[in-house]
């Protein structure tokens, strides 16, 4: 009976886990497409940059969405830069209008861009400032303006996902400078400068050949010197060959004598 109760309890726990997983699951693309707001451009950009999948993989998230007019500020930007800007609009915590209103004056929040590993300094954080009747978002980089004002709640699922509409995109200028491609071209120029210096050492070995030519010109008048120089080199080369042959023959002879002695014994 106790075993039956235990198995029933385990089955009930698995049922609750399955129901809970269905409850917390969400799809940001569907949420934006089903909403009454005009978020078509913002929704498409989340899909193109792959951020939609990143958002859906989190269990607690807040998305700051903008309408088509505000999203047009990303026109002409590279895909990587668009992804960086859009990542700033994904807060790694749950914030609805009520929770934001409870913030005393201002608070820094962490965004998805911070977790990407590309952020420098305060680039991956947002500053949320609450004033009388207004909630504004902006980059946490010192001196940044708070231009993105909260307009309305689009979709809230307490402590799971909150989609809020803000008036404009948050686009700190130093983010574009830090992700610009020119710095990546600098390393390619330095290897080219080093090969240009490499031919100089190659010129130095070219100086010895004239020195080699100069001795023959000095020895040219005495033609008898050249054969004399060549004869020792041939003799020295032949000498080791003769010694090698003699040592081989001696070894063979000694082996023959040993085998003869062994047979006689």
CORDAZI-V610391 format. One record per backbone hydrogen bond with DSSP energy under -1.0 kcal/mol. NH is the residue of the N-H (numbers start at 1). CO is the residue of the C=O. E is the energy in kcal/mol with one decimal. If there is no record, write none. Layout:
BEGIN
NH	CO	E
NH	CO	E
END
This chain:
BEGIN
5	1	-2.1
6	2	-2.2
7	3	-2.4
8	4	-2.2
9	5	-2.1
10	6	-2.2
11	7	-2.2
12	8	-2.1
13	9	-2.1
14	10	-2.2
15	11	-1.8
16	12	-2.1
17	13	-2.3
18	14	-2.3
19	15	-2.3
20	16	-2.5
21	17	-2.4
22	18	-1.5
23	19	-1.7
24	20	-2.5
25	21	-1.2
31	27	-2.3
32	28	-2.3
33	29	-2.1
34	30	-2.3
39	37	-1.2
43	39	-2.8
44	40	-2.3
45	41	-2.3
46	42	-1.8
47	43	-1.5
48	44	-2.7
49	45	-2.2
52	46	-2.1
54	50	-1.2
55	51	-2.8
56	52	-2.2
57	53	-1.1
58	55	-1.4
61	160	-2.2
62	91	-2.0
63	162	-2.8
64	89	-3.3
65	164	-3.1
68	38	-1.4
71	67	-2.3
72	68	-1.1
73	70	-1.4
74	71	-1.9
75	72	-1.8
77	74	-1.9
82	78	-2.6
83	79	-2.2
84	80	-1.9
85	81	-2.5
86	82	-2.8
87	83	-2.1
89	86	-1.6
90	87	-1.3
91	62	-3.0
92	110	-2.6
93	91	-1.7
100	96	-2.5
101	97	-2.0
103	100	-1.6
106	104	-2.1
107	128	-2.0
109	126	-2.3
111	124	-2.2
112	87	-1.0
112	90	-2.2
123	120	-1.8
125	122	-1.8
126	109	-2.4
127	138	-3.7
128	107	-3.1
129	136	-2.5
130	105	-3.5
131	134	-2.7
134	131	-1.6
136	129	-2.6
137	148	-3.3
138	127	-1.2
140	125	-2.2
144	141	-2.1
148	137	-1.7
150	135	-3.0
151	165	-3.1
152	165	-1.2
154	163	-3.0
155	163	-1.7
157	161	-3.1
160	157	-2.5
161	157	-1.5
162	61	-1.5
163	155	-3.6
164	63	-3.0
165	152	-2.8
166	65	-2.7
167	149	-1.9
175	172	-1.2
177	173	-1.4
178	174	-2.1
179	175	-1.1
184	181	-1.8
185	182	-1.8
190	186	-1.3
191	187	-1.1
193	189	-1.5
194	190	-1.6
195	191	-1.6
196	192	-1.3
197	193	-1.2
198	194	-1.1
199	195	-1.0
202	198	-1.1
203	199	-1.2
204	200	-1.1
205	201	-1.1
207	204	-1.5
212	208	-1.7
213	209	-2.1
214	210	-1.9
215	211	-1.2
217	213	-1.6
218	214	-1.8
219	215	-2.4
220	216	-1.3
223	221	-1.0
225	222	-1.2
228	224	-1.3
229	225	-1.7
230	226	-1.9
231	227	-2.4
234	230	-1.9
235	231	-2.5
236	232	-2.9
237	233	-1.5
238	234	-2.3
239	235	-2.2
242	238	-2.2
243	239	-2.5
244	240	-2.2
245	241	-2.1
246	242	-2.6
247	243	-2.4
248	244	-1.8
249	245	-2.5
250	246	-2.5
251	247	-2.0
252	248	-2.4
253	249	-2.4
254	250	-2.5
255	251	-2.2
256	252	-2.2
257	253	-2.4
258	254	-2.3
259	255	-2.3
260	256	-2.2
261	257	-2.7
262	258	-2.3
263	259	-1.9
264	260	-2.3
265	261	-2.0
END
